Amino acid sequence: RLLEPTTTDDYDNFEKLGSKSIDFVICDRTFMRARLAIELNDTTHLEPKRELRDQQIREFCLTARLPLLIYWRQPSYDLKLLCHRLGEQMGFVSLGR
């Protein structure tokens, strides 16, 4: 588990998210702490049921103080822009490469 509930409220929220998943989570190498969550959305995320799930994921990340990047699925990605956005979210200084 990436996160372990510690209070009654945490357990209630944890149960709501029990069957949910996040596409990617970048973790701290030393302590395996979650640093950044990444969701890749496709057209199924426009369905009402998925919109509710996505809202729950956003609320979870906000509560956990876990930055969340959401990308819409594409045939290809601008690697430089992707690296820049990841670096910004994780507090890295851009090296201009």
Salt bridges, closest charged atoms under 4 A:
GLU4 OE2 - ARG1 NH1 3.22
GLU39 OE1 - ARG53 NH1 2.86
ASP54 OD2 - HIS45 ND1 2.72
ASP54 OD1 - ARG53 NH1 2.69
GLU88 OE2 - HIS84 NE2 2.94
